[in-house]
């Protein structure tokens, strides 16, 4: 059953990217979108295999539903909102590339930078998952797993490196696909992510032993030397 759930999770992640891109475009002849889908598939499979051998408990945790016991109300609202804004970004980018054409398209150099940012963002997110065995999808205190503060690897630089990787991803996708308007809309996803951090931090300070001391050592939440 665990293997079946992993396969379903991989398929869900791929569809989560593919459907909002290809359906509004009303075509499958979009090679840039296929590059994104291929990278998502390869990256997801690689992450699942890597975590399955090194941290199966984290995979089990991340396969749980988006609403859980002990999850604060703010996260029950912000997590679906984050997903909705991300899906909206993909849909809008597709519509802009094929139908709206609101702004000039990025040149080859800029769009290639978008692809590089996508790979970098995915790599940062995976490194954060490898480092933090408690990086669940929802905000909650995992008492049953004896959760502790992780302050090594990327967590010694910023307190939320998984989100930092996500920021690069949401900026990268519309750049690579050829939509400056979509890149501007990525600020909506970024804002939702920042709101989640704003509500998550007090919860962690209150519930997770050692988090206050960790926050004093690692000053920056998301972006080094900025915030």
N, C-alpha and C positions, 0 to 999 in steps of 0.2 A: 504493500500500500504506500509506503514511503517513496519508493521509486516512481510509482504511478503519479503521486502528488507532485513530485519534482518535474516529471514530464509535462503535466498539466500546467505547472507554474512557468516552465520555459515557453510553452506554446502561448500562454496568456500574455507573457511579456512581449513576445514577438508581435502578436496580434494588436497589443496595446499601441505599438508604434505603427504597424502597417495599416490598419483599418482607418485611422484618422488622416492618413496621408493619401492613400489610394482612392478611397470612396469619394471625398470631395473633388479630387482631380478627375474622376470618372475615366481613368485610364490606368493601365498597368505599365505603359511605356514611359517610365520615368526612372532612368538609370541611377540618378542621384539618390532617390528614395530607396531603391533596391540596395544601394551601398549601405545606407543606414540600417535597413532591416537585416542585412547580412552581418554587419558588425554587432548588432544587438544579439542576434542568434549566437554568433561565435563567442561573444563576451559573456552571455548568460550561461551557455553550456560550460565555458571555461571556469566561470565563477562557481557554478554548482559543483563541478567535479573537484575543484580545489578545496571548497569548503566541506564537501562530503567526506574527504579524507582527513581534513584537519580540524573541522568544527561542525560536526553534524548537528549538534545541539542548536547552533545558531540558525541553520537551515530550518530545523523544526520550528523554531521561534518565528522566523520570517514567513512561514507558510500558514501561520495562524490568521484568523479573520481580522479585518481592520477595526473592529469594535471589540474590546476586551474588558474584563473585570479589572478594576484598578486604574483604568485609563481616564485621565481628567477630561472633563466636559469640553474644554477648549480644544483638545486634540481630536476629540470625536467630531468636531466641526471643521477644524483646520486640515486634517488629513484628507477627507473627501474633497475639500476645497482645493487643496494642492493638486490632487489628481485631476480635478475638473479644469483647473487653469492650464495644466500641462496638456491635456487632451485638446482644450480649446486652442492652445498655441499651435499644435500640429495641424488642426483643421484649418485655422486661419492662414497658416503658412502655405498649405496646399491650395487654398482658394486664391491667395494672392499670386502665387506663381502661375496658376493656370487661367485665372479669370479676372482678378481685380487689378493687378499690375499697378499698385498704389505708388511705388517708388522705383527708381532705376535698380536694376539687378546688380549685385556685387560682381566685380570682375573675378577672373580666375584665381588670382593671388589671394584675394580676400575670402573667397569661398573655400579655397584649399586650407586657409587658416582655420576656417570653421571645422573642417574635417579633422585637422590636427587637434583642435580643442576638444572635439568629441572623444577622440581616443584618449587624450589626457584626462578628461573628466571621468571617463569610465575607469581608467586605471587608478585614479585617486580614490574613487568610490570603492573599488575592489580592495585596494590596499587598506582602507579604513575597515572594511568588513573582516579582512584577515587579521587585523590587529585587535579588533574589539569583538569579543565573543558575546557581548550583550547588545549589539547594534540591532535591536528589534525594529520592526516597521512602525510600531506604535510607541507612544510615550507611556511608560509605566515602570514601577519599581519591581524588578524581577527577584523578589525575595526567595521564591522557590528554587532559584538557580544561584543563590548567594552572590548576587550582583555586586561588583566592586567597581571603583573608578579606574579607567584605563588612561594612562598618561604617557604611553610609549609610542614610538613611531610618529605618524602624522598627528597623533593626539598630543604630542609635546609641542606642536606648532600652533594649531588652532583646536578649539574645543569641539568643533563639529565638522571634521574633514569630509564625512560622508555627504553632508549638505554642500560643502565647497565643490566637490566633484559634480554634484547635481547642478550647481550654478553654471559651470562650464558647459555641461550638456545642453541646457536649455538655450544658452546663447549660441552654441555651435550648430544646432540642427537647422534653424532658419538661415544662418549664414551659408552653410554648405548647400542647402536646397535652393538658395538664390532669392531670399526675401529680406530686404532691410526692414520692411514694415513688420515682419514677423520677429526680427531681432529686437525691435523696439517694444513689441508686445511681450517679449520675454521678461520685461520688468514686472509684469503682473505675477508671473510665477515666482520671481525673485522676492517680491514683496510678501507673498504668501509664505514663502520659506522663512523670511526674516520674522514674520509674525509668529510662526511656529516656534522658532528659537526663543523669542521674547517670552512666550508662555511656557516653554519647556524648561528654561533655566531656573525659574523660581521653584518649580516642582522638583527638579534634581537637587537643588540646594537644600530643600526641605526634607526630601525622602532618602537621598543617597548619601550615606556616610562618607565623608572625605571630599565631597564635591566642592564645598566652599574653599578648602585649602587648594584644591586643584585649580579652581578658577582664579585664585590669587597668584598661582605660579604661571599659568597659561592665560595671558591677558586677553587674547583675541578669540572671538567666537567663530568667525567665518573667514575673514580675509586678513592675513598678516599685516600689521602696522596700520590697519584702517579701522576694523571693527571686530 
